[in-house]
């Protein structure tokens, strides 16, 4: 994907601490930051990616225009507009998901520099960009499934000394550098697309033998500090109390084992996600697509909050989930 040594300027360089718990992300063009690997993945899981689908009709329109017209000079201007929209999407991630923003901008930079040569296949380039954009939503569901499965396996394991760490295999094709400094080896993975970035995070995260729990009060993932069974996280909400305190006091235990409503919610969520098909540019598809899944999830989450506050009954909630 590189065209000249100068392109290194846009490379996103990802490196990991010795225990694979922390990452450093660096790019000459877009800056640098540090985070824990868990937070980096969890922020991604919790992010609302509906902005991608908000812009899809306009991306469809440009794609159709270029597809139908076939190689006129104006195509370049339309293509430029297509790239600009995608840059707007990439920049919207800057604050909460800087690594995603950087890797997406690097990809766009690469696809845009190609317009220098007039023979570029614009249709193909747009299809490649869309595939990468939609992969963001696909990966979000995949990584959440991995978190959920691992948390379930670990929670139900009665031998607390030997907690299983599920095996996960994934593939990444990219460049990797090794450096050695003061007795320490350091790997740097070059991740110039969102797919490379998150594949690398997943590989290193799951090889670090992580502990993951799903908080039974707030429904968010966390990493317990010990192998002891830990049902609630330490997050503090606006009333100054932690889930641990509120969860212990709550009469209404939001326990996935004992509460059929929550169990049904996670099952239904998984079923719908697995049924999703990818959408293509310029095609109206009537089936279950990822944007419809997001829409469903938004509605259900709202109802689930009401259920947790006992504003609606278990029967009503079950009916809503059907
Ligand atoms: Zn919590």
Boltz pocket constraint, residues with backbone or C-beta under 6 A from the ligand:
constraints:
  - pocket:
      binder: B
      contacts: [[A, 215], [A, 216], [A, 217], [A, 218], [A, 219], [A, 220], [A, 232], [A, 233], [A, 234], [A, 235], [A, 243]]
      max_distance: 6.0
